């Protein structure tokens, strides 16, 4: 798993991610400054969003309650805000 830049854990930071649901394994990849999150969860009833939130929180070292999905509820491109 690539390192998610630690400055993104700052209060008020917005984190743009591209999500791939139904992946073969859970992982986070940082390529050319873009964060890609692969989750094994299916994209229904917010399950994939919850899995992405949990993985991002763990990678950033913050409680998942501090991450809020602000854009992209039903899109592959999502933006989370650190609260």
Residue, then its C-alpha position, 0 to 999 in steps of 0.5 A: x500500500x502506498x503512503x497517503x500524504x500525512x498533510x491530508x489528515x489536517x482539519x478541513x483538508x479535502x481528499x479527492x479519491x477514485x474508487x474501484x469497487x469489487x476489486x480483488x483486494x482492499x488497497x490504496x494506491x497513490x499514483x502521480x498525486x492521485x489517490x486510488x482506493x480499491x475495495x472488495x465491497x459491492x457499491x450498493x446501499x453505501x457499503x463501498x463508501x463506508x469501506x473507503x471511509x474506513x480504509x482512508x481513516x486508517x491510512x491517515x491515522x484519524x477516527x473514521x468519524x472525522x471523515x465526511x463524504x462531501x461529494x460523489x455519493x454515487x460516483x467513482x470520484x469522491x471527495x472526503x473532508x477531514x473534520 
